[in-house]
Amino acid sequence: MVTKKQLGDEAEARALRHLLDHGLVLEQANYRVAGGPFSRGGEIDLVMRERDGTLVFVEVRARADAAHGGAAASIGSAKRRRLVYAAQCYLMRLATPPPCRFDVVVFDGERVEWLRGAFDAGP
């Protein structure tokens, strides 16, 4: 039997291949921070870099099909806040933070969709 972790790891690997095929470069996978204002901390599945230097924080979501809004609909406000928090922690490590954005790669069954600029860091 395949676990949720294995399914998630496979989705992240597929998303990485998709983004690499489109010219992005991997900076870091599975960047995690603990605690902060959120008891669960935060995690960014993939931190990528565009050719123009833009840093891209990528959330990967997979669902068996598009029922109930599909994979994209599963990213609620609490998840977005944890992603923003993790991204802020990542950016604090850099001397000069570059332009950045939040993307989402979703898999609904076999269909892949790359949502550039899926959400903002604001409230």
C-alpha positions as CSV (number, residue, x, y, z in Angstrom):
1,M,0.0,0.0,0.0
2,V,1.3,3.5,-0.9
3,T,1.4,6.0,1.9
4,K,0.3,9.7,1.8
5,K,4.0,10.5,2.3
6,Q,5.0,8.5,-0.7
7,L,2.3,10.1,-2.8
8,G,3.4,13.6,-1.7
9,D,7.1,12.8,-2.4
10,E,6.2,11.6,-5.9
11,A,4.1,14.7,-6.5
12,E,7.0,16.9,-5.4
13,A,9.4,15.0,-7.7
14,R,7.0,15.4,-10.6
15,A,6.6,19.1,-9.8
16,L,10.4,19.6,-9.7
17,R,10.8,17.9,-13.1
18,H,8.1,20.1,-14.5
19,L,9.7,23.3,-13.2
20,L,13.2,22.3,-14.2
21,D,11.9,21.6,-17.7
22,H,10.6,25.2,-17.8
23,G,14.0,26.6,-16.9
24,L,13.8,27.1,-13.2
25,V,16.7,26.1,-11.0
26,L,16.3,24.3,-7.6
27,E,17.6,26.3,-4.6
28,Q,16.3,24.0,-1.9
29,A,13.7,21.3,-1.3
30,N,11.6,20.9,1.8
31,Y,12.7,24.0,3.6
32,R,11.3,23.8,7.1
33,V,11.1,26.2,10.1
34,A,9.8,25.4,13.5
35,G,7.4,27.2,15.7
36,G,7.2,31.0,15.4
37,P,3.7,32.3,15.6
38,F,2.4,28.9,14.4
39,S,2.7,25.8,16.5
40,R,3.2,23.7,13.4
41,G,5.9,26.1,11.9
42,G,6.1,26.1,8.2
43,E,7.4,24.3,5.2
44,I,8.1,25.2,1.6
45,D,8.1,22.2,-0.7
46,L,10.4,23.7,-3.3
47,V,12.5,26.9,-3.4
48,M,13.3,27.6,-7.1
49,R,15.0,30.4,-9.0
50,E,13.8,31.9,-12.3
51,R,16.3,32.9,-15.0
52,D,15.7,36.6,-14.1
53,G,16.7,36.0,-10.4
54,T,13.2,35.8,-9.0
55,L,13.0,33.5,-6.0
56,V,9.9,31.2,-6.3
57,F,8.4,29.5,-3.2
58,V,6.5,26.5,-4.5
59,E,3.7,24.6,-2.8
60,V,2.9,21.2,-4.4
61,R,-0.6,19.7,-4.0
62,A,-2.0,16.4,-5.4
63,R,-5.4,14.9,-5.5
64,A,-6.8,11.8,-7.2
65,D,-9.2,14.0,-9.1
66,A,-10.7,17.5,-9.3
67,A,-13.7,16.7,-7.0
68,H,-14.4,19.2,-4.2
69,G,-12.4,22.0,-5.9
70,G,-9.3,19.9,-6.7
71,A,-5.9,20.2,-5.3
72,A,-5.7,24.0,-5.5
73,A,-8.7,24.4,-3.3
74,S,-6.9,22.6,-0.5
75,I,-4.6,25.5,0.2
76,G,-6.5,27.5,2.9
77,S,-5.6,30.7,4.7
78,A,-3.8,28.9,7.5
79,K,-1.5,27.1,5.1
80,R,-0.8,30.3,3.2
81,R,0.2,32.0,6.5
82,R,2.6,29.2,7.3
83,L,4.1,29.4,3.8
84,V,4.6,33.1,4.1
85,Y,6.2,32.7,7.5
86,A,8.6,30.1,6.2
87,A,9.4,32.3,3.2
88,Q,10.2,35.2,5.5
89,C,12.5,33.0,7.5
90,Y,14.2,31.9,4.3
91,L,14.6,35.5,3.1
92,M,16.2,36.6,6.4
93,R,19.2,34.4,5.6
94,L,19.9,36.4,2.5
95,A,22.0,39.7,2.5
96,T,19.8,41.2,-0.3
97,P,16.5,39.5,-0.8
98,P,15.5,39.2,-4.5
99,P,12.1,39.7,-6.0
100,C,10.0,36.7,-5.0
101,R,6.6,35.1,-5.5
102,F,4.4,32.2,-4.4
103,D,3.6,29.5,-7.0
104,V,1.5,26.4,-6.6
105,V,1.9,23.2,-8.7
106,V,-1.2,21.1,-8.6
107,F,-1.9,17.6,-9.8
108,D,-5.5,16.6,-10.2
109,G,-5.2,13.0,-11.3
110,E,-2.7,13.1,-14.2
111,R,-3.4,16.7,-15.0
112,V,-0.7,19.2,-13.9
113,E,-1.2,22.9,-13.6
114,W,1.4,25.5,-12.6
115,L,-0.2,28.5,-10.9
116,R,2.4,31.4,-11.1
117,G,1.8,34.0,-8.5
118,A,-0.9,32.0,-6.9
119,F,-1.2,34.2,-3.8
120,D,0.5,37.2,-2.2
121,A,2.3,37.5,1.1
122,G,-0.1,40.2,2.3
123,P,-3.1,39.7,4.7
